[in-house]
Amino acid sequence: MDLLDPLLLARWQFGLTTLYHFIFVPLTLGMGLVVAIFQTAWYRTGRVKWLHLTRLFGKIFLINFAMGVVTGIVQEFQFGMNWSDYSRFVGDVFGAPLAFEGLMAFFLEATFLGLWIFGWDRLPKGAHLATIWIAWAGASLSAFIILAANAWMQNPVGYKMAPDGSRAELVDFWAVLTNPVALATFPHTMFAAFMFAAAVVIATAAWHLARRQNIEMMRSALRFGMWGMIVAFVGVFFAGDQLAIVMVETQPMKMAAAEALYQSACGANASFSLFTLGTPDGSSELFSVRVPYLLALLSTHTLNGCVEGINDLNAQYIQQWPQFADKLGGDLPFSPIIWVTYWSFRWMMGLGGLAALISVVGLWLTRKNAKREVPQWAWKVAIWSAPLPLLASLVGWVFTEMGRQPWIVFGLMLTQNGVSPNVPGWQVLVSLLAFTAIYAALAVVEIGLVIRTVRKGPDPLPPPGDGSDDESDRELADVPTTVY
């Protein structure tokens, strides 16, 4: 293996910077919704605890949003820096959605987020509440457009090839936006984002409750986070089920690789392995725990459905794309790295399921009629489980992108053909090391700021009035609330 191979280094750089950027994306999407819900609760009830929770998690939201913008800009530069041939090939298709995302969605998000930050004392309460909802809608629209662009790489639609075959040309922008892969990926991503935001809310509340600080407020936040986690997990499950069906229709090799299924199977033989020990490529199995029919059910929604295997699909693809098969070589030229797709698929489901299970247990331990005090170990579990949904999302994207290999655009362009032809490996290596160092420093800053905000907690609550929470809260709701 050539350690200065430009293709290898460019893939590592784009993968690392993309995953690093995506650390901030789900928290921005999920926490924006959390803050909007908390502020709506304050607007509707006048209870001061919801105001303080809005302020507290609003600060976390803003810290994360700023870091996401900074790291996201780097992604666009890499298209021209390391992937110029890819950019020339897809530029006409990607130009429209990326321009729409920048001029419409991000502009909407940034403008109304600014109004929310500086409008606490300047806008009517209802108008100020609307700004955070519109900002979150802008962030969601931005996410959808980016996912639609990525979905085109998974399932190219709405295009035609240039007469000389050098690039894809956009002919139907609406087809790109309504790509079945995009429509299935968007809800899956949004529910996963809310899972991570809920985990941060749970961890924050647990930290304060373990120290008996702001008990009433943090108990409300904790219960909200746990219920939100469970609801979002259910959404992730059903959206993921639909995404699996679309994946089988558009990229059957990815589903076959997810199960390391070399031979096509139907019915009971199309089983799903919960755990397997074998060779790294999955071709030889020593031990496995399998659920009969489950792979058929996931892939076709029928117990007797058939799932195509890696060998049969490779044979089909070699006949369909002989020009690409010659460039790739090998016995299974169109197969991704099996152990990566197999285990990332399971880690994605396992980590997300564990986060939801912790919330179920947490709801039981913190119920009102509980006879025992919540043990300290339970608070620690709630705090340290915060990264679980994020890790599930990250390995989910590893599965999505690595499972598409060796294609950079499925059926149209190989990854090896998209790299910049005149950029030497040492230059990519230098930029890779520089980005890694800078991003590591930014990670320390981000984590430090969030932890400090969490530990500081909400502003001190006012002393109780005449015992009527609703009345005292409504009086406080008219006090100027600028905190940013």
C-alpha positions in Angstrom: 0.0 0.0 0.0 1.4 3.4 -1.0 1.1 5.7 2.0 1.3 8.7 -0.3 -1.4 7.5 -2.7 -3.4 10.7 -3.5 -6.7 8.7 -3.7 -6.2 7.0 -0.3 -5.2 10.2 1.4 -8.0 12.2 -0.3 -10.6 9.6 0.9 -9.2 9.7 4.4 -9.3 13.5 4.5 -12.8 13.9 3.2 -14.0 11.1 5.4 -12.5 12.6 8.6 -13.5 16.1 7.9 -17.0 15.1 6.9 -17.5 13.0 10.1 -16.1 15.8 12.2 -18.5 18.3 10.6 -21.4 15.9 11.1 -20.7 15.9 14.9 -22.3 19.4 14.9 -25.1 18.8 12.4 -27.4 16.6 14.4 -27.1 18.7 17.5 -27.9 21.8 15.6 -31.0 20.2 14.0 -32.2 18.6 17.2 -31.3 21.3 19.7 -32.9 23.9 17.5 -36.2 22.0 17.9 -35.7 21.5 21.6 -35.1 25.2 22.2 -38.2 26.1 20.1 -40.3 23.7 22.1 -39.0 25.0 25.4 -39.7 28.6 24.4 -43.2 27.6 23.2 -43.9 26.1 26.6 -42.8 29.3 28.3 -44.9 31.4 25.9 -48.0 29.2 26.5 -47.7 28.7 30.2 -45.6 31.6 31.4 -43.7 29.3 33.8 -40.2 30.5 34.4 -38.6 27.1 34.3 -39.2 26.9 30.6 -37.6 30.3 30.1 -34.5 29.2 31.9 -34.3 26.0 30.0 -34.7 27.9 26.7 -31.8 30.1 27.7 -29.6 27.3 28.9 -30.0 25.0 25.8 -30.1 28.0 23.6 -26.5 28.7 24.5 -25.5 25.2 23.7 -27.3 25.5 20.4 -25.5 28.6 19.5 -22.0 27.3 20.4 -22.7 24.2 18.3 -24.2 26.2 15.4 -21.1 28.4 15.1 -18.7 25.4 15.1 -20.9 23.7 12.5 -20.7 26.7 10.1 -16.9 26.9 10.5 -16.3 23.2 9.8 -18.9 23.0 7.0 -17.1 25.6 4.9 -14.1 23.3 4.6 -16.2 20.7 2.9 -16.9 22.8 -0.2 -13.3 23.7 -0.7 -12.3 20.0 -0.7 -14.4 19.4 -3.9 -12.0 21.6 -5.8 -8.9 20.8 -3.9 -8.8 17.0 -3.9 -11.8 16.0 -6.1 -11.6 18.2 -9.1 -12.6 15.5 -11.6 -15.6 14.6 -9.5 -16.5 18.3 -9.3 -16.4 18.7 -13.1 -18.5 15.6 -13.5 -21.3 16.6 -11.1 -20.9 20.4 -11.0 -24.0 21.0 -13.2 -26.2 18.8 -11.0 -24.8 19.8 -7.6 -24.6 23.5 -8.5 -28.4 24.0 -8.3 -29.1 22.4 -4.9 -25.9 23.8 -3.2 -26.7 27.3 -4.5 -30.3 26.9 -3.3 -29.1 25.7 0.1 -26.8 28.7 0.5 -29.0 31.4 -0.9 -32.3 30.2 0.5 -32.0 27.8 3.4 -28.9 29.0 5.1 -29.9 32.6 4.6 -33.3 31.9 6.2 -31.7 30.1 9.1 -28.9 32.6 9.8 -31.2 35.7 9.5 -33.9 34.5 11.8 -31.4 33.0 14.2 -29.9 36.5 14.4 -33.3 38.0 15.1 -33.8 35.4 17.9 -30.4 36.2 19.5 -30.9 40.0 19.5 -34.6 40.2 19.6 -35.4 39.2 23.2 -36.1 42.8 24.3 -37.0 44.2 20.9 -39.6 41.9 19.5 -43.1 41.0 20.8 -43.0 37.6 22.5 -45.0 35.9 19.8 -42.8 37.3 17.0 -39.7 36.4 18.9 -41.0 32.8 19.3 -41.6 32.7 15.6 -38.0 33.5 14.8 -36.6 30.4 16.5 -39.2 28.2 14.7 -38.3 29.7 11.4 -34.6 29.4 12.1 -35.1 25.7 12.8 -37.2 25.3 9.6 -34.3 26.9 7.7 -31.8 24.5 9.2 -34.1 21.6 8.3 -34.5 22.8 4.8 -30.7 23.1 4.5 -30.3 19.6 5.7 -32.9 18.3 3.2 -31.1 19.9 0.3 -27.7 18.6 1.3 -29.2 15.1 1.7 -30.9 15.4 -1.7 -27.4 16.2 -3.2 -26.0 13.2 -1.4 -28.9 11.0 -2.5 -28.1 11.8 -6.1 -24.7 10.1 -5.6 -26.6 7.1 -4.2 -29.3 7.1 -6.9 -28.7 9.5 -9.8 -32.0 11.0 -11.2 -33.0 14.0 -13.1 -30.0 14.2 -15.4 -28.6 13.5 -18.8 -25.1 12.8 -19.9 -23.2 15.4 -22.0 -22.7 14.4 -25.6 -19.1 13.6 -25.0 -19.8 11.7 -21.8 -17.6 14.0 -19.7 -20.2 15.2 -17.2 -23.8 14.9 -16.0 -26.2 17.7 -16.8 -29.2 18.6 -14.7 -32.5 18.4 -16.6 -35.1 18.0 -13.7 -34.3 19.8 -10.4 -37.6 18.6 -9.0 -36.6 15.0 -9.6 -33.4 15.6 -7.6 -35.4 17.0 -4.7 -37.9 14.1 -4.8 -35.3 11.4 -5.1 -36.7 8.4 -3.2 -33.4 8.1 -1.4 -33.6 11.7 -0.2 -37.2 11.4 0.9 -36.4 8.3 3.0 -33.1 9.6 4.3 -34.4 13.0 5.6 -36.8 11.8 8.3 -34.3 9.1 9.3 -31.7 11.8 9.8 -34.0 14.3 11.5 -35.2 11.7 14.1 -31.6 10.7 14.7 -30.7 14.3 15.3 -33.4 14.7 17.9 -32.2 11.6 19.6 -28.8 13.2 20.1 -30.3 16.5 21.3 -32.5 14.6 23.7 -29.4 12.8 25.0 -27.7 16.1 25.7 -30.8 17.3 27.5 -30.8 14.1 29.6 -27.1 14.3 30.4 -27.4 18.0 31.5 -30.4 17.4 33.7 -28.9 14.3 35.2 -25.7 16.2 36.1 -27.7 18.8 38.0 -30.1 16.3 39.6 -27.2 14.1 40.9 -26.1 17.3 42.8 -29.7 18.2 43.8 -29.6 21.5 41.9 -32.7 23.1 40.3 -34.6 19.9 41.0 -38.0 20.9 39.6 -36.7 22.4 36.5 -34.2 19.7 35.7 -36.7 17.0 36.4 -39.0 18.5 33.7 -36.0 18.6 31.4 -35.0 15.0 32.2 -38.5 13.6 31.5 -38.8 15.7 28.3 -35.5 14.3 27.1 -36.3 10.7 27.9 -39.7 10.8 26.3 -38.2 12.6 23.3 -35.5 10.0 23.0 -38.0 7.2 22.9 -40.3 8.9 20.4 -37.4 9.8 18.2 -36.1 6.2 18.3 -39.5 5.0 17.2 -39.3 7.5 14.3 -35.7 6.4 13.5 -36.9 2.7 13.4 -39.8 3.3 11.0 -37.9 5.7 8.8 -35.0 3.3 8.7 -37.3 0.5 7.7 -38.5 2.6 4.7 -34.9 3.6 3.9 -34.0 -0.1 3.8 -36.7 -0.8 1.2 -35.4 2.1 -0.9 -31.9 0.9 -0.5 -32.7 -2.6 -1.8 -34.4 -1.0 -4.8 -31.6 1.4 -5.7 -28.4 -0.2 -4.2 -29.0 -3.9 -3.6 -25.3 -4.4 -3.2 -25.3 -2.3 -0.1 -27.9 -4.4 1.6 -26.1 -7.6 0.6 -22.8 -6.2 2.0 -24.6 -5.2 5.2 -25.4 -8.9 5.8 -22.2 -10.3 4.2 -24.7 -12.2 2.0 -22.6 -13.8 -0.8 -25.3 -16.2 -2.2 -28.8 -15.0 -2.9 -31.4 -16.2 -0.4 -35.1 -16.4 0.0 -37.5 -16.8 3.0 -36.0 -18.5 6.0 -32.6 -18.7 4.4 -32.6 -14.9 4.1 -31.8 -14.6 7.8 -30.3 -11.7 9.6 -27.2 -12.3 11.8 -27.1 -10.4 15.0 -23.5 -11.4 15.6 -21.0 -13.2 13.6 -17.4 -14.5 13.9 -15.6 -15.2 10.8 -13.0 -14.0 8.2 -12.8 -10.2 7.8 -14.3 -10.3 4.3 -17.3 -12.3 5.5 -16.7 -15.2 3.1 -16.2 -17.7 5.8 -18.4 -17.9 8.9 -17.3 -19.7 12.1 -20.2 -18.7 14.4 -23.3 -16.6 14.2 -26.5 -15.8 15.9 -29.2 -15.5 13.3 -32.9 -14.6 13.0 -34.6 -16.5 10.2 -36.7 -14.5 7.7 -35.6 -11.2 9.1 -33.4 -10.1 6.2 -36.2 -11.0 3.8 -38.6 -9.0 5.9 -36.3 -5.9 6.1 -35.6 -6.0 2.4 -39.0 -6.9 0.9 -41.6 -6.6 3.7 -42.5 -10.2 3.1 -41.3 -13.3 4.9 -40.8 -15.2 1.6 -39.0 -12.4 -0.2 -35.6 -12.9 -1.9 -32.4 -11.0 -1.4 -29.7 -10.9 -4.0 -26.3 -11.9 -2.9 -22.9 -10.3 -3.5 -21.8 -12.9 -6.1 -24.9 -12.6 -8.2 -24.9 -8.8 -8.1 -21.2 -8.7 -9.1 -21.9 -10.9 -12.0 -24.8 -8.6 -13.1 -22.7 -5.4 -12.7 -19.8 -6.9 -14.7 -22.1 -7.4 -17.6 -23.8 -4.0 -17.1 -20.6 -2.0 -16.7 -17.7 -3.9 -18.2 -15.6 -0.7 -18.7 -15.7 -0.1 -14.9 -15.0 -3.8 -14.1 -11.8 -3.7 -16.1 -10.5 -0.7 -14.2 -11.4 -2.3 -10.8 -10.1 -5.8 -11.4 -10.4 -8.6 -8.9 -13.0 -11.4 -8.4 -15.6 -9.1 -6.8 -14.8 -5.7 -8.3 -18.1 -4.0 -7.3 -18.1 -5.2 -3.7 -17.5 -2.7 -0.9 -15.4 -3.6 2.2 -17.6 -6.2 3.8 -16.5 -6.0 7.4 -17.0 -2.2 7.4 -20.5 -2.3 6.1 -21.4 -5.4 8.2 -20.3 -4.0 11.5 -21.2 -0.3 10.9 -24.8 -1.4 10.2 -25.0 -3.3 13.5 -23.2 -0.6 15.5 -25.7 2.0 14.2 -28.7 0.0 15.3 -27.1 -1.2 18.6 -25.9 2.2 19.8 -29.3 3.8 19.0 -31.2 1.0 20.6 -29.1 1.2 23.8 -29.7 4.9 24.1 -33.5 4.4 23.9 -33.3 1.5 26.4 -31.5 3.7 28.9 -34.3 6.3 28.6 -36.9 3.6 29.2 -35.1 2.5 32.4 -34.7 6.2 33.3 -38.4 6.9 33.1 -39.1 4.0 35.4 -36.4 5.0 37.9 -37.7 8.7 38.0 -41.4 8.0 38.1 -43.3 10.0 40.7 -44.4 7.1 42.8 -40.9 5.5 42.9 -40.2 4.1 46.4 -36.4 4.3 46.1 -34.1 7.2 45.4 -32.4 7.2 42.1 -28.9 5.7 42.6 -25.8 7.7 41.7 -24.7 5.1 39.2 -27.9 5.8 37.2 -27.1 9.5 37.0 -23.6 8.6 35.7 -25.1 6.3 33.1 -27.4 9.0 31.9 -24.5 11.5 31.7 -22.0 9.2 29.9 -24.6 7.8 27.5 -25.0 11.2 25.8 -22.7 10.4 22.9 -24.5 7.1 22.0 -27.0 8.6 19.4 -24.2 10.7 17.9 -21.9 7.6 17.5 -24.9 5.7 16.0 -25.3 8.5 13.4 -21.6 8.6 12.6 -21.3 4.9 12.0 -24.6 5.1 10.0 -22.9 7.5 7.6 -19.9 5.3 7.4 -22.2 2.5 6.3 -24.0 4.8 3.8 -20.9 6.1 2.2 -18.6 3.0 2.4 -21.5 0.8 1.3 -21.7 2.8 -2.0 -18.1 1.9 -2.9 -16.4 1.6 -5.3 -18.8 4.2 -6.7 -18.5 7.9 -6.0 -21.7 8.3 -8.1 -23.5 5.0 -8.3 -23.4 3.5 -11.8 -21.8 6.6 -13.3 -18.4 7.3 -11.8 -15.9 5.3 -9.8 -14.3 6.9 -6.7 -10.8 6.4 -8.1 -11.8 8.5 -11.2 -13.0 11.5 -9.1 -9.7 12.5 -7.4 -7.7 15.5 -8.6 -5.2 14.2 -11.2 -2.5 16.8 -10.6 -2.4 17.0 -6.8 0.5 14.9 -5.4 0.1 12.8 -2.3 2.4 14.8 -0.1 0.2 17.9 -0.5 -2.9 16.0 0.5 -1.0 14.5 3.5 0.1 18.0 4.6 -3.5 19.3 4.4 -4.8 16.2 6.1 -2.4 16.6 9.1 -3.2 20.4 9.3 -7.0 19.8 9.3 -6.6 17.0 11.9 -4.6 19.3 14.2 -7.0 22.3 13.8 -10.1 20.2 14.2 -8.6 18.6 17.3 -8.1 22.0 18.8 -11.6 23.1 17.8 -13.0 19.9 19.4 -11.3 20.8 22.7 -12.8 24.3 22.5 -16.3 23.1 21.6 -16.4 20.4 24.3 -15.0 22.8 26.9 -17.6 25.5 26.1 -20.5 23.1 26.2 -19.3 21.4 29.5 -18.8 24.8 31.1 -22.3 25.9 30.0 -23.8 22.7 31.3 -22.1 22.9 34.7 -23.0 26.6 35.1 -26.6 25.7 34.5 -29.6 28.1 34.2 -29.7 31.5 35.8 -30.8 31.4 39.5 -34.5 31.1 39.9 -36.3 33.9 41.6 -37.5 33.4 45.2 -41.1 31.9 45.5 -43.9 34.5 45.7 -47.2 33.8 47.2 -47.1 30.1 46.3 -48.9 30.4 43.0 -46.3 29.3 40.4 -48.4 30.3 37.5 -49.0 33.8 38.7 -45.4 34.5 39.7 -44.1 33.1 36.5 -46.4 35.3 34.4 -45.1 38.3 36.2 -41.6 37.3 35.5 -42.3 36.6 31.9 -42.6 40.4 31.3 -39.1 41.1 32.6 -36.4 41.8 29.9 -34.5 38.6 29.2 -31.5 39.5 27.1 -28.7 37.0 27.9 -26.7 36.8 24.7 
